[in-house]
Amino acid sequence: MGQEPGNYSLEDVTWRAVVDPADPLMPHLARIFLEPLMDRVSDPQILLHTVQAYLEADRSYNQAAKHLHCHANTVRYRIGRFQELTGVDVDSTEVMTSLMWFLEARARTS
């Protein structure tokens, strides 16, 4: 983060500052969001990347599609496939929050 230790408000650092890839919660989230994809799709990263783009676009299929350079129906299909395989609803606040933590932690280990 590049900031000195001390007290900061959430506006100063965002929620991403507290994501720790070594957190014991991460293997649990991987079992929920990644493992169901592993043997069922050829490239799980495509689905995860699409989910991340969708969530970062405030759950707009059109905005996610622009970011991913694909059609909005492709985004809809991939989100539906992710939900089908994992059994989660990405529009649920709890799932959305967990997914963003999981995806941010994965990005920090890459």
Buried (B, 14 or more C-beta within 10 A) or exposed (E): EEEEEEEEEEEEEEEEEEBEEEEEEBEEBBEBBBBBBEEEBEEBEBBBBBBBBBBBBEEBBEBBBBBBEBEBEBBBEBBEBBBEBBEBEBEEEEBBEBBBBBBBBBEEEE
